[in-house]
Amino acid sequence: MVFLLLAAVAGSLRAGPAPAATTFRVPDGELPDPLVLVAYGDMRFTAPSETDATNPGVRQALVAKVAAENPAAIFLNGDIPWHGVASDYAVFRAETRSWRKRHLRVFPALGNHEFSACLDWVCLERWWDTFPELRGRRWYSVAIGAKVVGIELDTDTSLLPGSEQRIWLENQLAELDPAVRFVLLVMHHPPVADVQLTKDTGHNPRPNELALAEYLKAVAPQSAARFVVSAGHIHNYERFDEAGVMYLVSGGGGARPHEVDRTPSDRYQSADFPNYHYVRFELHGDRVVGEMIRLGDHAAPKPGQWQTADRFEITLRP
C-alpha cells in the first residue's frame, strides 16, 4: 500500500519551480500562524517485539506527541526503519497512522539503516515506495512558505566539493529567494558533534560532513538567511553554534541511546540520560524559538511526561 504522507492534502505540496528553485513548495496561504516545524530522527521502526535496538513504547509516544503539535512540517533526519526491509516500513506506516489522519507533511532524509539488510537498489525502491513523491531523488528541497526552506541531504552520498550533490546544494543556496530568512538543512550523519575519544568513536563526524561544515562556514555569513543543521546518527541531543550556523544532533527518536562525553562547545551540558526527544521550531516574526522536548518517563509502561530540556532563539536578519 502506497503511503502518501508528503502530499496528504491535495494541493498542499507542489513541484517546483518555486521562487527559490526548490524541489517542492508549500504556499503561504496553506500555513498556520505561528508556523511550527518539528525535526528529529533515529526511530528505527520495526516489530514491537524488538526492544534492544529500539524502544517501541518511546517511539510510539514520540509519534503521538509530534502529531499533537500539528506542525506544518515534520523533518526526519534518517534511520527511520531499523532495516531497509518491507516489514519495517510496514511498521512505520502503522505506527505513524496519526500523522496521516492529520494530513501532516513529512520530509525524510536517508540514513544508513535505510540501506541495511538489502541491496542498495532494493533499499531505495522500498524508500521510494514509502515516499513516492521522492521517486528518483536522494536529496531535495522544499519551500515552506516564502521565508523558510528545508533542504534534505543524503550523507550516504558524497558531499565533497565537485560531487553531484554538493553542486546541487551550492546552486540551491546561491539561488535562494531574497525573502528566505530561515534554512533548515536535514541529514543523517552530523557535520559537528561532541568528538568522542572512548565512547562510540565510530559516530564522530566524518570527512564527508566536515567538508559540508567548512562550506557552510564560508556561505552562511554572506546569506540573508539563518542556517540550522539537524542531524542524527548519534542517539542523543547536542547543540553547537559554529561560524554563524547552529548544528543540532537530534537522534533521540527511539533507537538505543548513546552516552556522550560533552565537550565545552556543546551548548547542552545536562547530564540527563537518555535523551529521547524531538526539536520544535516556532517562527515569530523576526525570530525562531527552538525547544528540545524530552520524554522524562521513558521507562513507564505508557510514557507521556514531557519537559522542555533545552531552549534557544535565533534572531532572523531584517
Secondary structure, DSSP 8 states (H G I E B T S, - for coil): -----TT-STTSSEES--TT--SEEE-GGGS-SSEEEEEE----B--TT--SSB-HHHHHHHHHHHHHH--SEEEE-S--BSSSSHHHHHHHHHHTHHHHHTT--EEE---SGGGSSS-HHHHHHHHHHHSGGGTT-SSEEEEETTTEEEEE--TTS--STTSHHHHHHHHHHHT--TT--EEEEE-SS-SS----SSSSGGGS--HHHHHHHHHHHHHGGGSSSEEEEEE-SSSSEEEEEETTEEEEEE--SSB--------TT-S---------EEEEEEEETTEEEEEEEEES-TTSSS---EEEEEEEEEE---
